[in-house]
Amino acid sequence: MKFLLLRVLLLSRRKDRGFTLPMVIGIGLIMVLLSSISLVQSSEENLIAISKVQSSTSVAMAELGIARYRELLNNNRVLAVNSLNNWVNVNDETCNVITDAANDDDGWANTDDWRPVTIDETALIPPTDLNNDGNITNNLAIGSYRIVDYRFQNDNDPSDDDKRDDDGNYEDLGEDGIFDQTSDAANPFGPRGILAVQGQDINGSVAQIQVTIPIGVNTEDLDSLDPGIWIHQSAEPNLGTINRVDNSLVINDLGNLVFYRTTTGDNMCTDVAGPEDAREPRDLPPLAVLPAVVNNIAADITGDGAFDIVDNELILGQPSGASAANPNLDADGIERYYYQIPVGGNLNVTAGESLLSDGNARVVIVVNGNLDIDGAAGNVHVGNTSDKIFIGNINDGNLVANPFYAKSNYLEIHVNGDVNLSGDGDLYINGLIRATGTVNITGSPNINLRGSIWAEDWDNGGGTVNLIREADYDDYKFYSIVPQRTPRPLTFAPTGWEQQQVTN
């Protein structure tokens, strides 16, 4: 009986062995399959995540490109009213050589040139080792962007639908309408720029975004552009030290320095001295045109523009005789009296001398040579005599502390040459100096400017310029001639954001 039971058990075990082994193998295969599926799903999720990151980065680069090109349009607003193919025609009117494809820092209009975007580890707060290489001094590339297209539209032609002509080419200059700079009402069809930019991450993923940028007329442009220093040239000037002096009368420090330059770089035209600097390139207003009645001040000055050594000052105001009876009216209907230094003569103001207007009459001096102001010792005053008006005494040498100041709009000096400021003393300039040449500063003079200096170029070899803007609106107004300036276009926030493509 025992042997029978053992036989049954052995037979049962033999039968189980034949069934259990395939079952175990099958379960193992199922587990392997499930693991493979899990690995595939995990890999796909990682790939999707990586793809999304790349897409997000490329979209971010495209968005950055939109912001950068809008900045370019704002800083060079002549571009805003011209399509991309016409930018080459306005190259000299912009702050960058925008069509130069050979230089990585240029070529803003080049559709083949990717502009790099980098992150400076040292500029982060706190400085961060982003690539884990053991230092925080890297300038890491994170992507790039490039312009694809920009089309200016100012018509109501539905045939192009803000796109190119039917033949696929750009429309010619003016075919889409000419931007009228006088008023928004003169542009009834809503002028706009259609900007398309591509962004690319470091792995080659590309995204393209198109936006519509509304364009209007900046009606305040004429009033706001009355800077203390206006430099117009094609190379970077030597600015030296320029300070903005704060006092209780300052109400608006914007636009104190207008700087027309061709400096390049990924940040467009970088600020010269902070956000107060206007960067709109434009021509300087012309020199004053002498009227029929002009007073020759050579009789009041000895030598070639040298001051009378007895009086040490020259006070100009309303002259006597025919000139007083026939004042010249400027564009604002204000009476002005004109004086001139003859052709070939220089106007020289040296230490201890003063060139003044009487504070009652508006005076314009036209110098057909150079203006030389030398403060080698003592102070030089160019501006108004305060004893004739109620705004205080500028001859006390304490203009910054004095709450009453001489208005700069009573004296303008138009120089058909250079302005040379030299010496080691204090120079007080209360007026507008407009020169066709260069402002040269030598030595270490301390120049207190409560008016404006507008010149072609600027070379500061060691002086300090204290640019003091007062609350009086008249202080910076260009009165004597009709301003040769027109309102420029103003771009508004982009609309109609359209993500056109993403490739990985």
C-alpha positions in Angstrom: 0.0 0.0 0.0 2.8 2.3 0.8 4.5 1.5 -2.5 1.3 2.3 -4.3 1.0 5.7 -2.7 4.6 6.6 -3.5 4.0 5.6 -7.1 1.0 7.9 -7.3 3.0 10.8 -5.8 5.9 10.3 -8.2 3.6 10.1 -11.2 1.8 13.3 -10.1 5.1 15.1 -9.7 6.2 14.0 -13.1 3.0 15.4 -14.6 3.3 18.7 -12.7 6.9 19.1 -14.0 5.8 18.9 -17.5 3.2 21.6 -17.0 5.0 24.0 -14.6 8.2 24.6 -16.7 6.4 26.0 -19.8 4.2 28.1 -17.5 7.2 29.6 -15.7 8.9 30.3 -19.1 5.7 31.9 -20.4 5.4 34.1 -17.3 9.0 35.1 -17.8 8.5 36.0 -21.4 5.5 38.1 -20.4 7.5 39.9 -17.9 10.3 40.6 -20.4 7.7 41.9 -22.9 6.1 44.1 -20.3 9.6 45.4 -19.4 10.3 46.1 -23.1 7.1 47.9 -23.5 7.8 50.0 -20.4 11.3 50.8 -21.7 9.9 51.8 -25.1 7.2 54.0 -23.4 9.8 55.5 -21.2 12.1 56.2 -24.1 9.3 57.7 -26.1 8.3 59.9 -23.2 11.9 61.0 -22.8 12.1 61.8 -26.5 8.8 63.7 -26.4 10.0 65.6 -23.3 13.3 66.4 -25.1 11.4 67.4 -28.2 9.1 69.6 -26.2 12.1 71.2 -24.5 13.8 71.8 -27.8 10.5 73.2 -29.3 10.1 75.5 -26.3 13.6 76.7 -26.5 13.4 77.4 -30.3 10.1 79.2 -29.7 11.7 81.2 -27.0 14.5 82.1 -29.4 12.0 83.2 -32.0 10.1 85.3 -29.4 13.4 86.9 -28.4 14.1 87.6 -32.1 10.7 89.3 -32.4 11.6 91.5 -29.4 15.1 92.3 -30.8 13.8 93.2 -34.2 11.1 95.4 -32.8 13.8 97.2 -30.9 15.7 97.6 -34.1 12.6 99.1 -35.8 12.0 101.5 -32.9 15.6 102.6 -32.8 15.8 103.0 -36.5 12.2 103.8 -37.3 12.9 104.5 -41.0 13.1 100.7 -41.3 9.6 100.3 -39.9 8.0 101.9 -43.0 10.1 100.0 -45.5 10.0 96.3 -46.4 13.0 94.1 -45.9 14.1 94.3 -49.5 14.3 98.1 -49.3 16.4 98.3 -46.1 19.5 98.4 -48.2 18.3 101.8 -49.5 18.2 103.3 -45.9 21.4 101.6 -44.7 23.1 105.0 -44.0 20.1 106.2 -41.9 20.4 103.4 -39.3 22.6 102.7 -36.4 23.9 99.4 -37.8 25.4 98.2 -41.1 22.3 96.1 -41.4 23.0 94.5 -44.7 26.6 93.4 -44.1 26.5 89.6 -44.1 30.3 89.2 -43.7 30.3 90.3 -40.1 28.5 88.3 -37.4 27.8 91.5 -35.5 26.1 93.1 -38.6 23.7 91.8 -41.2 20.4 92.5 -39.5 18.7 92.3 -42.9 20.4 89.1 -43.9 18.0 86.2 -43.8 20.8 83.6 -43.8 22.6 85.0 -40.8 21.7 83.4 -37.4 22.3 85.8 -34.6 23.6 84.0 -31.5 22.0 84.3 -28.0 24.3 83.7 -25.0 24.1 83.6 -21.2 26.9 85.1 -19.2 27.3 83.0 -16.0 28.9 85.9 -14.1 25.9 88.1 -14.8 23.5 85.8 -13.1 22.4 86.6 -9.5 24.0 84.7 -8.0 26.6 83.7 -10.5 25.9 80.1 -11.5 27.8 77.2 -13.0 25.3 76.3 -15.6 27.3 73.6 -17.4 28.9 72.1 -14.3 32.5 72.6 -15.5 33.8 74.0 -12.2 33.8 77.7 -13.1 31.3 80.5 -13.5 33.1 82.5 -16.2 31.5 81.0 -19.3 29.5 82.8 -21.9 27.2 79.9 -22.9 25.3 79.7 -26.2 21.7 78.8 -25.8 20.3 79.4 -29.3 20.0 81.8 -32.1 17.5 83.7 -34.3 17.2 85.3 -37.7 14.8 87.4 -39.7 12.7 85.6 -42.3 10.7 88.5 -43.6 9.4 92.0 -42.9 6.8 93.6 -45.0 5.4 97.1 -44.5 1.8 97.6 -45.4 -0.2 100.8 -45.6 -2.9 100.1 -48.2 -6.3 98.5 -48.4 -5.4 96.0 -51.2 -6.9 92.6 -50.3 -5.1 90.9 -53.2 -1.9 90.5 -51.4 -3.4 89.9 -47.9 -0.3 91.4 -46.3 1.8 89.0 -48.2 4.0 89.2 -51.3 2.8 89.8 -54.8 1.2 87.0 -56.8 4.6 86.3 -58.4 6.1 85.6 -55.0 8.4 88.6 -55.1 8.5 91.6 -52.7 6.3 94.5 -53.7 8.2 97.6 -54.8 8.8 100.6 -52.6 5.6 102.5 -52.3 3.5 99.8 -53.8 2.0 99.1 -50.5 1.4 102.7 -49.7 3.6 105.5 -48.4 3.6 106.3 -44.7 2.4 109.8 -44.0 4.4 111.2 -41.1 2.1 114.1 -40.4 -0.8 112.4 -38.6 -2.5 109.0 -38.0 -5.5 110.4 -39.9 -3.4 110.6 -43.0 -2.9 106.8 -42.8 -6.5 105.5 -42.9 -5.7 101.9 -43.7 -3.8 101.2 -40.6 -0.1 101.0 -41.4 1.5 97.9 -40.1 4.6 95.8 -40.4 4.4 92.0 -40.7 7.5 90.5 -39.1 8.5 86.8 -39.3 11.5 85.5 -37.3 12.9 82.0 -36.8 14.4 80.7 -33.6 16.8 77.8 -33.2 18.1 75.9 -30.2 21.6 74.5 -29.9 20.4 71.1 -31.2 19.0 72.5 -34.4 15.3 72.6 -33.5 13.7 75.5 -35.4 10.5 77.5 -34.7 9.1 80.4 -36.7 6.8 83.1 -35.4 5.0 85.9 -37.4 3.5 89.0 -35.8 1.8 92.1 -37.0 3.3 95.4 -35.6 0.9 98.4 -35.8 2.7 101.6 -36.8 1.5 105.1 -35.9 2.8 108.7 -35.8 4.8 109.9 -32.8 3.1 113.3 -32.4 5.4 114.2 -29.5 8.6 113.7 -31.4 9.1 117.3 -32.2 8.6 118.5 -28.6 10.6 115.8 -26.9 13.8 116.0 -29.0 15.6 119.0 -27.5 18.7 117.3 -26.1 21.5 118.9 -24.1 24.1 117.2 -26.3 23.4 116.1 -29.9 26.2 114.3 -31.8 25.8 113.4 -35.4 28.6 111.3 -36.9 29.4 108.0 -38.5 32.0 106.7 -36.0 31.9 106.3 -32.2 32.9 109.6 -30.6 35.1 110.1 -27.5 32.5 111.2 -25.0 34.7 111.3 -21.9 32.9 112.2 -18.7 29.4 113.4 -19.0 27.4 113.9 -15.7 23.7 114.6 -15.3 23.4 117.0 -12.4 20.2 116.6 -10.3 18.6 119.5 -8.6 15.1 120.4 -7.4 14.1 121.9 -10.7 14.7 118.8 -12.8 11.4 117.4 -14.1 12.4 115.3 -17.0 15.9 114.0 -17.7 14.9 112.0 -20.8 16.6 112.7 -24.1 19.5 114.7 -22.6 21.9 113.1 -25.0 21.2 112.1 -28.6 23.9 109.9 -30.0 23.9 108.9 -33.7 26.4 106.1 -34.1 27.1 103.0 -36.0 28.2 100.7 -33.2 27.2 97.1 -33.8 26.5 94.2 -31.6 23.8 91.8 -30.6 22.1 94.4 -28.3 21.7 96.8 -31.2 22.8 100.3 -30.4 23.7 99.9 -26.7 23.1 102.8 -24.4 25.8 105.4 -24.0 25.0 106.4 -20.4 21.9 104.6 -19.5 18.2 104.5 -20.5 17.9 108.3 -20.8 19.8 108.3 -24.0 17.8 108.7 -27.2 19.1 106.7 -30.1 17.2 108.0 -33.0 19.6 108.8 -35.8 18.6 111.9 -37.8 20.2 115.0 -39.3 21.0 118.0 -37.2 19.0 121.1 -37.8 20.8 123.5 -40.2 22.6 126.6 -39.1 20.7 129.9 -38.9 20.4 131.8 -42.1 21.4 135.4 -41.7 18.6 137.9 -42.3 18.9 141.1 -44.2 19.6 143.1 -41.1 22.8 141.9 -39.3 24.9 143.5 -36.7 28.7 143.1 -37.3 30.2 142.8 -33.8 33.8 143.2 -35.1 33.7 146.8 -34.0 33.0 145.7 -30.4 35.9 143.2 -30.4 39.6 143.9 -30.9 41.7 141.7 -33.1 40.4 138.4 -34.5 37.5 137.9 -32.1 39.4 138.8 -28.9 37.5 140.5 -26.1 38.2 144.1 -25.1 40.8 143.7 -22.3 39.3 146.7 -20.5 35.8 145.4 -20.0 36.5 141.7 -20.1 33.0 141.0 -21.3 30.8 141.5 -24.3 27.1 142.1 -23.6 24.8 141.8 -26.6 21.2 142.7 -26.7 19.0 145.1 -28.6 21.2 147.2 -30.8 20.6 150.8 -31.7 19.7 152.3 -35.0 18.0 150.5 -37.8 18.6 147.0 -36.3 16.5 147.9 -33.2 13.7 149.3 -35.4 13.6 146.2 -37.6 14.0 143.1 -35.4 13.8 139.7 -37.1 11.0 137.3 -36.1 11.7 133.6 -35.8 9.3 130.8 -36.5 7.5 131.4 -33.2 7.1 135.1 -33.8 9.8 136.0 -31.2 12.1 139.0 -31.9 15.7 138.1 -32.4 18.8 140.2 -33.1 21.6 138.7 -35.2 25.3 139.3 -34.9 28.1 137.8 -36.9 31.8 137.3 -36.9 33.0 137.9 -40.5 34.2 135.0 -42.7 37.5 133.7 -41.6 37.2 135.1 -38.1 37.2 133.1 -34.9 35.3 134.0 -31.7 37.7 133.7 -28.8 36.6 133.8 -25.1 39.5 133.4 -22.6 39.8 133.2 -18.9 38.1 135.9 -16.9 36.0 137.1 -19.9 32.3 136.8 -20.5 30.1 136.6 -23.6 26.7 137.6 -22.5 23.2 138.5 -23.6 21.4 141.2 -21.7 18.5 138.9 -20.8 15.9 141.1 -22.5 16.7 140.5 -26.1 17.0 137.1 -27.9 20.5 137.0 -29.5 21.9 134.9 -32.3 25.6 135.0 -33.0 26.8 133.5 -36.3 30.6 132.6 -36.3 32.1 132.0 -39.7 35.2 130.4 -38.1 35.8 128.5 -34.9 34.5 129.2 -31.3 37.4 129.0 -28.9 36.7 129.0 -25.1 39.8 128.8 -22.9 39.4 128.6 -19.2 43.1 128.2 -18.4 42.6 130.2 -15.2 39.5 131.6 -13.7 36.0 131.2 -15.0 34.4 131.9 -18.4 30.8 132.7 -18.7 28.8 132.3 -21.9 25.2 133.1 -21.4 23.0 135.8 -19.9 23.7 138.6 -17.5 21.4 138.1 -14.5 21.4 141.7 -13.3 19.2 142.5 -16.2 16.6 139.8 -15.4 15.1 138.3 -12.2 16.7 134.9 -12.3 19.8 135.5 -10.2 23.5 136.2 -10.8 25.4 133.7 -12.9 28.7 135.5 -12.3 29.0 134.2 -8.8 30.5 130.9 -10.1 27.9 128.9 -8.2 25.4 127.9 -10.8 24.7 124.4 -9.4 23.8 125.7 -6.0 21.9 128.7 -7.2 18.2 127.9 -7.6 17.8 130.7 -10.1 19.4 130.2 -13.4 19.9 132.0 -16.7 17.6 130.7 -19.4 19.5 129.2 -22.3 17.0 130.3 -24.9 18.3 133.9 -24.9 21.5 133.1 -26.6 22.4 130.9 -29.6 25.8 130.7 -31.2 25.9 129.1 -34.7 29.5 128.0 -35.5 30.5 127.2 -39.1 33.5 125.3 -37.8 34.8 123.6 -34.6 34.2 124.4 -30.9 37.4 124.2 -28.8 37.0 124.0 -25.1 40.2 124.0 -23.1 42.0 124.9 -19.9 41.6 123.8 -16.3 39.0 126.2 -15.0 35.2 126.3 -14.9 33.2 127.0 -18.0 29.6 128.1 -17.7 27.6 127.8 -20.9 24.0 129.1 -20.7 22.9 128.9 -24.3 22.7 126.8 -27.4 25.8 126.2 -29.5 25.3 124.6 -32.9 28.5 123.7 -34.8 29.1 122.1 -38.1 32.5 120.7 -36.9 33.8 118.9 -33.8 33.6 119.8 -30.2 37.2 119.4 -29.0 37.9 119.3 -25.2 41.5 119.5 -24.1 43.0 119.9 -20.7 40.7 119.3 -17.8 38.0 122.0 -17.9 34.9 121.7 -15.8 32.0 122.5 -18.2 28.7 123.4 -16.7 26.1 123.2 -19.5 22.7 124.6 -18.9 21.8 124.8 -22.5 22.7 122.6 -25.5 25.6 121.8 -27.7 24.8 120.2 -31.0 27.7 119.3 -33.2 28.9 116.9 -35.9 31.4 115.1 -33.6 32.7 115.1 -30.1 36.2 114.5 -28.8 36.7 114.8 -25.1 40.3 114.5 -24.1 39.9 115.0 -20.3 37.2 117.5 -19.4 34.1 116.9 -17.3 30.7 118.0 -18.7 27.9 118.6 -16.2 24.7 118.5 -18.2 22.1 120.4 -16.1 18.5 120.2 -17.4 16.1 122.6 -15.7 12.3 122.5 -15.4 11.8 125.4 -17.7 10.6 124.1 -21.0 12.0 127.0 -22.9 15.5 126.0 -21.8 15.9 123.5 -24.6 13.7 124.8 -27.3 15.3 125.5 -30.7 13.8 128.9 -31.5 15.6 130.8 -34.2 14.8 128.7 -37.3 12.1 126.4 -38.5 13.1 123.0 -37.3 13.9 120.6 -40.1 12.4 117.7 -38.2 9.3 115.7 -38.9 7.4 113.2 -36.7 8.8 109.7 -37.0 6.8 106.5 -36.9 6.2 104.8 -33.6 5.7 101.0 -33.3 3.1 99.6 -30.9 2.9 96.2 -29.2 2.9 93.3 -31.7 -0.5 91.6 -32.3 -1.6 88.4 -34.2 1.1 86.1 -32.9 1.2 83.1 -35.1 3.5 80.1 -34.6 3.9 79.0 -38.2 6.2 76.0 -37.9 8.3 73.9 -35.5 10.9 71.4 -36.7 13.0 69.1 -34.5 
